[in-house]
């Protein structure tokens, strides 16, 4: 049986941030990863959290690549990239207790559905977070904007929410969690691909008229798809909402830009691809989103070929 209080799937930026703060609050954290450099760094030195003043603190975690070590897990946080969700679901199918729960706070659409197919909906909770993180090096993370964790209503998520609250996260609940998931998706679609293509921090998008116009076009396209699906977005104007987030995270480098810089796969399909597919289903055109999606894919393929 797993001796951990919380199992975190992933060793990237958000996974390390949650691991550090949960560990600092006294939780026994077990991390399940596949990235060799990340696993090695965490095994050797624990999670290293850098504050706004550049000071570094280290927090103990247990890290493994062996799913058998995780058997008997009752509380799991799924923080892998969306393209890794299928693998994470299979791992949880081997390790999550029958009365356990796995909470996904991932970007994009489809993660909850994949997890539910493997685990059953009673063992999967859906949430959304606006908290950001920047991975400086394997196992070394810096907070990139304090946000809110919003959880959908689920019978098994209370203890996990309490753990996160003790770790200093702002945790809220929302009956219409799909509204927040789509609200975040619209903004991610408007921000992440452009920062990756243009290789710039979030705030620079508003300093260049052409980039700002693209943000507005993408936000409006994605919001139109949401409306066509009957989603009540958590803000009245998607352009105003996107620009507000950009200002709040002006110095951040998006996770998609970080992935492109590392030559790693991106979440472009879970973000823009999801909006495009929903647009096709509802008859809403998404030409700008399609264009930036293709450009990000071309960037990644070029990086892989090089």
Secondary structure, 3 states (H helix, E strand, C coil): CCCCCEEEECCCHHHHHHHHHHHHCCCCEEEECCCHHHHHHHHHHCEEEECCCCCEEEECCEEECCHHHHCCEEEEEECCCHHHHHHHHHHHHHHEEEEEEEEECCCCCCHHHHHHHHHCHHHEEEEEECCCEEEEECCEEEECCCCEEEEECCCCCHHHHHHHHHCCCEEEEECCHHHHHHHHHHHHHHHHHHHHHHCCCHHHHHCCHHHHHHHHHHHHHHHHHHHHCCCCCCCCCHHHHHHHHHHHCCCCCCHHHHHHHHCCCCCHHHHHHHHHHHHHHHCCCCHHHHHHHHHHHHHHHHHHHC
